[in-house]
Amino acid sequence: MKSNLVKTISGSILAACTFAMLAPSTAAANDDEKSFNRHSRLIGTWDVQVTTRDCQTNAALRTFPSILTYNTGGTMLESTAGIPQAAKTPGQGVWSHIRDKTYHIKFKSFRFDASGNLAGTTIISQVVNVTDRGNESESAGTVELYAPNGSLVFAGCSTSTATRFE
């Protein structure tokens, strides 16, 4: 009987230890929840007003609408009215959390000339700040145009404001 009791207790201890090693800790679960809440401020689709700017004077050059979608896992998609869709592909890219309500985004699209030939790529990089309420943001960054051979042909600046599309 003593031997059966020892086996039962030993088995219970082994099972508890195994469960403890395989189950996520409460601290890890709380960290995951905090991480999700921090990132969920950005995740979703946003209506964006982009303003291209002179990098030296910060003067506004033109403003146009875009739409950005931030996915769970750090990927994103972009479509814009700033360039006719026949002249470019939608942008595809990544986003990452910097701190608090601040994120870095970077996306790339292909550009085409009037004959449909590849004219190069566009890479946009911005720092996005989401408001405390999580339904508006502002950003500033750069736009770089590359030739098909990869050489930089233009660098510019932009700012944007956005509201969550709901």
Disulfide bonds with the S-S distance in Angstrom:
Cys55-Cys157 2.05
